[in-house]
Amino acid sequence: MSIESTLSELDLTTVDETELASYTNEGQHYGVAFNLFRETAGCACILASTTVGPEPTWNVEQAVLGGHLVRMFKLMRFVMEESIEHRDEMLSILIRLLAECVINLRYLIRNNTPELIQSYLTYSLRHEKDLADLIRAKVRDRDGVELPIEGRMLRSIERTFDNSQVPEKSLPQKKLRN
């Protein structure tokens, strides 16, 4: 099934400009806005589920860009859930995270170079390295006794580094501003 045919199966929101013009308060727009947002989340989900080219899996560059689409969909889903529950404080936090994700994705697409992707990965993986170092320090403090959850976390971090093709040891000791 092509991406075009998959996208064409989305339920599109009909926007009647005459009806919108007749609205007298902000609340009347919420239903239309919610439906448009839901439609956009569906597009992000579909795009996050695609691969480009003959390979069935993403390469590193596609994973960076596709990972942003996955994050966007998850945040959009949470936004819809919180809006239904009228949790305005959580909504404002989620919208900020969503905006940051959109801005990062747009920047990465517009300025896409292998160097930028490598720089992004190096910067992003710093948190993983810091977490792994913290876990290893705690294990050392217990004379080498590793808790099961620590072992799982370290293996997960190792897989992240393997998948990114950035060796943990190659990260600079100091945090870089990117």
Summary of the structure (lengths in Angstrom):
residues: 178
radius of gyration: 21.0
end to end distance: 39.1
largest distance: 72.1
contacts: 407
relative contact order: 0.08
helix: 73%
strand: 0%
